[in-house]
């Protein structure tokens, strides 16, 4: 009897752990994609969508947890023809209207293309989805955001997607936590990514190119890292930290050819900028606003398009690869305090290496190299051009040709 009871308890335990059997739904067997999604039980399952063009006029609504929707790569093409600003795919707990604590867990989309029009809304709108995972999705030409995460608080992940030509942000994130955005391509959205009122954004190894507005905008978010990203040719600024950002590291990014600037610390505290390369930033490579303090800028390279005396064998008219010979340094905009600028290389800049338009205090500038800077300003402003307040230490910097190294 004891053996029987033991076996019964073991079986019940396994059943409790595994839950109902997995369900696989082949969308080709249903009259519409929505019908295929609705065929999933409340316990979820997988919906496979074969190759083909699937025109929709209303959002595809995903209402079940533990659900994976997978296509056949770009050959599975969902085309949103809606003209009233509605999303192509809407992930949302069905009981949310009556139960504010309702959540869906572990919804995944993979290996398909979702396109829209200027009159459609977001490509993917996800609300209150925990551990959402988007992988290998091509998402383009939407009138709203490409991917829009709202209150997907626990561990959202976006990886290996290509997000292009959306009228708003490529990715819009609000009220999320422990976010991973890795190895994606962003091209010609308004802004590439906006993350607001969130925590712990981990954004690594992305390629961000040709944006009509800015690259990455982070607001009211802390404990985050942006590293190893290539951010090129924004009409605005590559990276903006605003509205009480703190404890953020921006490291090992290449920030190239931006008509406004490279990194704008509008309202940032306790942040580190290290090992980044800034080239062809037109107005500033780094701006530090008066609302920012206790930040460190170290080990970065600020440069123009020049590649080195004697190394460039091309004719003179071809010596600037981007057709623009421009470079800028660090701008202290307003009354800035609490800043370390150390171990950087400033070379071939139109601006001064470091300049201020307010009073700088509690500032350390040490161990930097300044070569051929201030080309479009008075030579006396090449290094540094500051209105110095109290507690400013400037020493052990090398400016070749200067009477003294300060």
Steps between C-alpha positions, in 0.01 A plus 500: 500500500779739588671427166174566314448831680859600432460433127170686492652804670793493258264493201293785641817699563620451143161600366502814713846590370433433134140622479275425205657351186653742249274611215624565146278700267570508126364834378455363148215284632292802606306762303703787651800568720270623775307174489827311540597711801157454653538123467764498773374393841554719802813297579661619173703317239668572169350648184695434180439729204619370162643725225257741337365855505233550765304824469321617814272797567467463877757410767589138553426453871704258706324417826678192635813453708773243429454570131748504211409628154755402239517556127730393219724805503430799278294271273229519767380857445220655706383818327303749710257685273322672789463877449372604843826478691456151645794262549568193292541270804365580847615293797287568807338309788131457412390565860700821543196725471342340807813383683786749508732229635447275195819401318602262223827313539748389237355607167746466210507607135767380260601475135247710314458839333242758608448806280259791520414833341517865604139473621545184703612497864777307673640182353490311830325648804561299818338594831556324832683203347760350733812345349403597147752383240523635144757334277578520130209729419515740202278799576466795267303795360254547786330829575568447872789332679655185366492322837316657794539349848281643775531365855660177381675519831680169542794419271399612149740386228539622141775334297613461139217709356514751215289809567473750217311800357249543782352848548557498876758311706643175378458374858297690762535376860301626798492362856715191443773331704813294422473570128721336238529655153783322320632451146222683317512720191326839505467705181318828425243501775423834663704405809660158534409428862329689780500358853314690773407444864679166504790313660806309386511534122770279350552614138798338331630423154235685299546679168315832490513697177345797316233614746279797428507609863728359769660165572443384860298708748493389864286684755442443872686169488788370709753219522538452124776429250543588132807332359640382171240681289566664164296822482535696176344792316213628711354834404488566873717352777631145541420450871297717740470449877224713650257529793695370797706227338767358730744215533533444124812390312555588133804308382675374186249657261593648163312826458545636150367786289214664689367841402430602861723305733636176642391452863283759673497480880199723546407376845732219605672420828767246586555390140815382323603559139801286415679354197262657249611636164343825382550617144327761282268628773402845376402701810646295786629152567397513866274762652472525878197701611464696822261235640774235478769432761737237641582359158823361352626534142813289453698311240303624198617614157366820345604547138425612146538302175878542470681162500860605562783682329660292227247221533232625265615456140177617340476829308424806710136523390436148627664528841176542696306174456165647608551820302507684833810588703349573840560417864407642838582450866331535839258787557414602855170675442407723791623484858639146512646334810638166608676372187818306422650516150811284482711293264327607179645581158369810324622543141407691187207681658324808370406584858712532808572167665296610804303821526236649725215747466455530875706469816669166564575388856607181675667395177808286427665504157812289493715280279344594166667552161391789277619508136393753236184617676312827479536519122187715464548705817774726632815300572495609863177302534645170378560363852304541723269800475328520836342744739658357812323502833626352828665161536624460144812289444663503154839332474722251316330552165711515186442764232789477249638842415359667809739687722408281795313177539200566720 
